[in-house]
Amino acid sequence: MDYRFTPEDDAFRQELRDFVQRELPPDWEGGGRWPEEWNWELTRDMRRKMAQNGWLTMHWPQEYGGQDASPVRSAIYNEELAYMRAPGRDIFGVRMLGPTLMIHGSEEQKQAHLQPVARGEVQWCQGYSEPESGSDLASLSTRAVRDDDEYIINGAKIWTTLGHRADWIMLLARTDPDAPKHRGISFILVDMKTPGIQVRPIINMAGGHEFNQIIFDNVRVPVANVVGEENRGWYVAVTLLDFERSGIDYSAMGRRLLDEVKGYAAETNQNGQPMLQNPWVRNLLADRYIECEVARLMAYNVAWMQGEGLVPNKEASMSKVFGSETLQRVTIAGMEILGLYGALDRNDKFAPLRGRIQEHWMTSFSHKIAAGTSEVQRNIIASRGLGLPRG
């Protein structure tokens, strides 16, 4: 199959590249390098500028601040920014919350929350996982007890990315403890400035601070902040997960890493010749490039299906599991090519590529867990794609 983008899509891709190269400082190392605090203001500034250009939420309907752009055009946007490691994207507000509110939210909720996201003015985070509830999300224990026109929330969320930067959190809480496991759950929007919320940082094994534990101690939230029906938040939650799993980031990050490793191998001599001339290096890179291209096409297939009005449920899971595992295989290949030097961190003067491969290798384990583990994705593919019975 000869897959091509339209001339308009190619022109947009180039316009986006030119914008990013013009706006980023000369010493920019790329988003995701630790510590992340130093570039947060740049992240917010880039987000606002992209919103002003109409790119941040261009796939949204015009009535909510979008341009009705195709999902493929949106995928191009996400792919390019991921490859260039540019700051400014808003995964939680733009990709997850916004589309979910358009389906399940009240008109008041849409009016209150969608425009600030479209203008790049607000940061959201996601409160799903708990210390004792991860892949089995429906076993969550955070409680929301009704008190007239408010809920009183008690419990804890964990692995909350950007919780320390967030203005709002979208969370799941059990509102009917006597209901079956997948029922009695509500999807609630909570202002992070509400009294009783405590944010505890979690430093990951790459030395970075993205994750947090969020403690809720008698936090009062208006009942009007429930999205959809009370006790039926599970249906809202799985809608959001389909949007979360349909990203193209994995293949874009993988291709960027491969390009850098290839450049290193071309410039580094081993046994009197560039490493890139070694057959095992060339074969290893070629295999990973092929896998990245397959992951890329799977992600674009998800975008195409969305543009056709289809629901890519199993396809989104296929894209997620293959993409995340491909990215990890890319980092492993990079570590093999760099050899023992590849284990050095960015603070060591002998670290190749300033230790980026090592950082990405450690972070790659989380990609196979976030948004549903690889095992969860394979269960979805088996049951909804192949029609196999549940185990």
N, C-alpha and C positions, 0 to 999 in steps of 0.2 A: 504494500500500500504506500502510495506517495502522499505523505501528509504534509500539507503546507498551510501557513498562515496567510490571511488576506494582506494586501498591501497596507491597509489601514492599521492592522495589528502590528505589522513590522514597523510602521512609522511611529506608532505609540511606544513600542519597545525602545526605539532609539531616543525618542523624546525623554522617556523616563531615565534612561542611562545618562543622557546629557545633564539632566537636572541633578541627579545624585552626585555625579562627578563635580559639578559646579558648586554644590552646597556643602559637601563634606570637607573638613579641614585636611591639609596635606599629610598630616601625621596620623590620619585615622586608621586604626587597626581592624576595625570591623566590630559590629555588635556582638555581644556575648563574651567579650574578654573581661576578665575580672581585675580589679573590682569594677562593678558596673556603675557605681554611684557617680563617677566623674562624668559620665556622658548622659545622665538622665535629662538634664535641661536641653541638650542637643536633641535627644529623642523627642521631647515634647515640642520643640521648635520645628523639627522636621515634620512631625505629624500635622501641626497646624498649617504648614506650608503646603503639604500634600492635600489637605482638606481644601485649602483655598484654590488649588488647581483642579479640584473636583475629583481627585483620584481615590481619596480615602474610602469613600462609600459609593463608588461609581456604579456598582452592581445593584445598589438599592433602588427601589422605586423613587421617582422624582418627588412624590409627596412627602417622603421622609428624608430628603436631602441628597438623593442619589441621581444617577443619570440613566437608569435602566440599561446600563451596559451589560453585555453578555457575560456569563460566567467564564467563558474562555478568556475574554479581555481581563477579567479580574485575576484569573490564574496567571496570565502574563505578568501582571503587576506584582503578584506575590513571588513569582519565580525570579524576576529580575532583582527585587529588593533582597531576597534571600541569597542569591548568588553574590551580589555586591556587598552583602553584610551591612546593609544600610539600616539605620535606626528609623523609627517613626511609625512602623506598622502597629495596628491595634487589633490583635487577634481576638481578645476577649470581648471587646465592645462591638467591633465591626463584623467579625466572622461568626461569633457565637451568640451573643446576647441579641444584637439587632435583628437578624433573621428569625430568631426564636420568638421575640416579642411581636414581630409582624404576623406570626401565625397564631400565637396563643395569648398575647397581651391585650389588655383593655385599651380603649382609645385614650384614656387619661394617661396610662403608662407609656403608650407610644409617644404622646405629645411631650411628656415630661423627660423621657430618656433618649429618644432617638436623635433629636437635633443636636444635643450636646456631644453625642458620639460622632455625628457627621461633621461637626466643626472641630473635632480633635481636642475638645476641652476637658474630657473626663477619662479617668482610667478605671477599668473594671477588673475584678479578679473572680475566680471561680471556687466556690466552696462545696466540693463534692466529697473527696476522700476524707476519711477520718482515721485516727490512730488504730482503730480495730475494724475498719471497713474500707477496703480498697477495690479490688476487682469485683467482690460481691457487694456492689454499691448499695443494693436495696437493704442490706443489713445495718445501715447507718443508725446511730442512736441519738444524735442531736435532737432535742425536743423543742417544740414550739407550742406552748400552752395558751389557749385562748383566754383573754381577759377583757371582756366587752369588745371594744373595737381595736384591740391590740393583741399581739402575740408577745409572750415572754419566752425568749430563746435562751437555752442553756446547752452547752456542749462544746465540742472542739472540732476544728477542721485542720488538715495537715497537707503538706506539699502544696500550699497555696502560692502559686507563682505570682510575684509582684504584689503580694498582699501588703507589703510595707510601703508600696507606692500608690495603692488603690484608693479611690474615692468611694467606690461602691463594691459590694460583693453580691453575687447571685448564688444562693445556697439552697440546699435541700435539707429539710427538717421533718421529723416525724410529728404529725399533728393528730394522729389517731393511733395510739400504741396497741390497741386491741385488734386492728385490722390486719389482714394478711400482709406478708412482707413487702410486696410490691405496691400495696395500697396504703393509705394512711400517711402518705408522704406529700409535702407541699413544696413548691418552688417559690422562694421568697427573695425579694430585693431588699438589701439592707445598706443603709448609709454607714460607711466605716467610721464616721465621727460620732456614732451613737454611743452614749455612755455604757460601759460594761464590756467593750471590745478590747482585747489585748492581743498585740502582734508580737510573736516570738520568732526571731530569725533562725533559719536552719542553713548552715554552711555546707555546701555539697562537697564531694570528694575532689572536685577540680578547684576548690578554694573559692567558689563563687557564691554569692547570696542572691538567689532568685526565690528560693522556697521559704515558706514561713508556716508556723503553726498559729492558728487563730483561735483564741479562747473567747467564748460567749458566756458572760456571767449576768443573768437576769437582764438581757438586752431587750428593750421594748421596741416593737416594730408595728406600724399600722397594718391592720388586716388588708387594707387596700393595696398593700405591696405584694400580695400573693398573685402570681402569674397563672392564669388558667383557673381551674376549679380547686377548691380546698380538697386535700386528700387525693388528688389525682395529678400530683406533680411529677410522677414517674414518666408520664407521657410527654410532659414538657422537657424533662431531662434527656430522654432518648432522642428527641428532636434536635436538641442542642448538640448531642454527641455526633450525630450524622454530619453536622456542619463542621465540627471540630476535626473529624477524621478525614476530611476531603482536601487536605492541603498538598501543595506541591513542593514544600520546603525541603523535604528529605533529598530528593534528586538534585535540587539546585545546590544545596550545601555540599553534597557529595561531589558534584562536578567541579565546584570551586576547589575543594581539597585535592582532587585528582590533578587539576591543572597546576596547583602549587607543587605537589609532589613530583609531577612530571618535569616541571621547571628545575626543581632541585636536582633530580636525577640527571638532567641534561648538563648541568653545570658542575657536578661533582664527579671527580675521577676515581675509578677503582681498578686496580691492576693495569694502570696505564691508559684506560679509556673511560669515556663517560659511562656512568651507571646505566643510562638509558639504552646503551648498546647491548646490555646483558639480556639474553632471551627471557630469563625468568622475570626480570623487571618489566619488560615490554608485555609479556603475556599476562602478568598480574594486573597491570594497568588496563590492558585491553578488556579483560574480563570484567573489571569493575566499571569501566566506561559503558560497556554494553548493558550491565545491570542498571546503571543510572538512567540510561535512555529508556529501558523498559519501564522503570518506575515513573519516569517523566510522562510517558505515553499513557500509563494507567491513570495518573492524576488528571491528565487532560481529558481522558475518557469520562471521568467523573464530572468534570466541568461541562463537557459536551452534553451529557445526559441531563444535567441540571438545566441547561439552556433549552432542551427539548421538552421540559416539563416532567421529566421522569425522576423517580426517587432512587438514587444510587446507594442503596443500603449495603448490600453485600459488596458492591463494587468499591464503595468507600472503605470498607474493611480490608478488601484486597489491596487497595492502594496504600493504606496505612501500614499494614503488616509488611508488605514487600518493600515499601519505601524506607521504613525505619530500620529493617534488618539489612537492607542494602547499604544504608549510611554507616551502620556499624562495620560491615565488611570492608567498606572503603577505609575507615580509620584503621582497621587491622592491617590492611595492605600497606597503608602509609607507615605504620609502625615497623612492619617487616622491611620495607625499603630503607627507612632511615636507620635501622639497626639499633644498637644500644644507645646511640645519641638521641634517638626518638623519645626515650623515656625521660629526658631532661625537661624541666619546666622552663617557663618563659624568663625566669630570673637568672638562669645560667647562661653565661656568655657563649657556651658551646652548643646551645640548643638550636637544632635546625628549625627554620621557619618560626623562630621565636617561641617554640614549644606549643604551637597551635595544634599539631596532630595529637599530641599527648592529651591536651585539654579536650579535644573533640572525641577521642577514644573513651575517656572517662564519662563524658556527658552522653555518649551514644547509648549507654545502658538505660538511661531514663527515657529515651525516645521510644524504646520498646515497651515501656510501662505506661507512660502518660497517654491519656485519651483511650485507655483500654489496652491491656497487655496483649502481646501476640497470641497468647492462648485464647483470650476472649475473642479476638478478631477471627481466629480460626473456627471457633464455635459458631460465630455468626455466619461465616462462609459455609460451614457444613450444614447448618440448619436451614438458613434462608436461601442459600445458593444451590446446595446439592440436595436439599430435602431430606437430609439424614435425621434420624430420631435423636432426641436429646439423650445424653448419657445418664 
